[in-house]
Amino acid sequence: MNGNGHIPVLLEEVMDYLDIKREGIYVDCTLGVAGHALQIVKRNPKATLIGFDIDESSLLKAKKKLEPYADRVTLYHSDFRYLPDLKIDFTHIKGILLDLGLSSFQLDSPERGFSFNREGPLDMRMDLRNKVTASKIINKYSEHKLAKIFQEYGEFRRANRLARVIISRRKLKKIETTSQLRHIVEEICPWRPKKGKTHPAAKVFQALRIEVNQELKSLSCFLEKTGQKLPKKARIIAISFHSLEDRIIKHTFADLATSNDSPPILKILTKKPVIPDEEEIVINFRARSAKLRAAERI
Ligand SMILES: C[S@@+](CC[C@H](N)C(=O)[O-])C[C@H]1O[C@@H](n2cnc3c(N)ncnc32)[C@H](O)[C@@H]1O
């Protein structure tokens, strides 16, 4: 654990699959609070790190933690999808890490509105330069569009009913806080805490967050574009926390590892996704749904 209570997910597995002993550039596309990134530069004095985070407050935290290694670190407040456009020598890249989703730092900040468990504004923007907040979506989208989001991104069973109720409630009063939305969900799906069961609002909040941040849009395109640019033996490691993301990673890796019109460019290193063991889940509950997939450029 680090000083902020953040525990990097599948840390040793990430270090192994990235094969961090090599001299060269490692790219952490999702720095968060630098849990993984710090270990890369700390364990390998010959590693140079490029880091991305779309969330400025996370980036500032990461910057502070990486200060002792600043001469080997370059950070960008940017969406990682711009990595392929960077004017750098891609031939020096040894590994790329994507640890998708949110950090506990973001989830635990009530003012960001990511958690249904914390009272706050319905915001959910990772990048505060983005104009679209969760509140805007809830109060402006059509019933059909809302239902589609809850269904597709949250796999929420009562998506149509939830969208209908939201439309009728917002006519009476704008829906602006996490607790307002949580209460609406609880009306539709009454909640009794039970071991092993997740609160129904979790799926609804996940769906909204994906829509606000357009999280799935360019993942496949990014993996493909980046894969093409990597030198031989460079590794891509991707950790996801829900099935939609995992499906995209699995299929994109499989496509790039198969010869279709062109020869394959990746070799898959993980036949099945790597998941945390019981011991890790006990220490770090956030890790429970993590799935890691790794591939190597051929
Ligand atoms: C799960 S956390 C990463 C935690 C990190 N590995 C650590 O151990 O501290 C994911 C981070 O990725 C960032 N993020 C999510 N999507 C992004 C994107 N498209 N571009 C850049 N950063 C992104 C989030 O803001 C968040 O800080």
PDBQT file of the ligand as one rigid body, heavy atoms in Angstrom, charges set to zero:
ROOT
HETATM    1  C1  LIG A 301      -7.441   2.509 -12.194  1.00  0.00    +0.000 C 
HETATM    2  S1  LIG A 301      -6.690   4.047 -12.239  1.00  0.00    +0.000 S 
HETATM    3  C2  LIG A 301      -5.007   3.677 -12.451  1.00  0.00    +0.000 C 
HETATM    4  C3  LIG A 301      -4.307   3.402 -11.153  1.00  0.00    +0.000 C 
HETATM    5  C4  LIG A 301      -2.802   3.283 -11.309  1.00  0.00    +0.000 C 
HETATM    6  N1  LIG A 301      -2.419   2.152 -12.106  1.00  0.00    +0.000 N 
HETATM    7  C5  LIG A 301      -2.154   3.230  -9.972  1.00  0.00    +0.000 C 
HETATM    8  O1  LIG A 301      -1.726   2.134  -9.554  1.00  0.00    +0.000 OA
HETATM    9  O2  LIG A 301      -2.081   4.271  -9.297  1.00  0.00    +0.000 OA
HETATM   10  C6  LIG A 301      -7.114   4.638 -13.813  1.00  0.00    +0.000 C 
HETATM   11  C7  LIG A 301      -6.637   6.038 -14.127  1.00  0.00    +0.000 C 
HETATM   12  O3  LIG A 301      -6.724   6.203 -15.538  1.00  0.00    +0.000 OA
HETATM   13  C8  LIG A 301      -7.211   7.471 -15.843  1.00  0.00    +0.000 C 
HETATM   14  N2  LIG A 301      -7.845   7.362 -17.150  1.00  0.00    +0.000 N 
HETATM   15  C9  LIG A 301      -8.979   6.713 -17.477  1.00  0.00    +0.000 A 
HETATM   16  N3  LIG A 301      -9.224   6.816 -18.783  1.00  0.00    +0.000 NA
HETATM   17  C10 LIG A 301      -8.198   7.528 -19.318  1.00  0.00    +0.000 A 
HETATM   18  C11 LIG A 301      -7.865   7.961 -20.645  1.00  0.00    +0.000 A 
HETATM   19  N4  LIG A 301      -8.644   7.664 -21.680  1.00  0.00    +0.000 N 
HETATM   20  N5  LIG A 301      -6.722   8.639 -20.831  1.00  0.00    +0.000 NA
HETATM   21  C12 LIG A 301      -5.905   8.929 -19.776  1.00  0.00    +0.000 A 
HETATM   22  N6  LIG A 301      -6.182   8.575 -18.506  1.00  0.00    +0.000 NA
HETATM   23  C13 LIG A 301      -7.300   7.878 -18.270  1.00  0.00    +0.000 A 
HETATM   24  C14 LIG A 301      -8.167   7.794 -14.716  1.00  0.00    +0.000 C 
HETATM   25  O4  LIG A 301      -8.305   9.187 -14.567  1.00  0.00    +0.000 OA
HETATM   26  C15 LIG A 301      -7.471   7.137 -13.522  1.00  0.00    +0.000 C 
HETATM   27  O5  LIG A 301      -6.645   8.047 -12.853  1.00  0.00    +0.000 OA
ENDROOT
TORSDOF 0
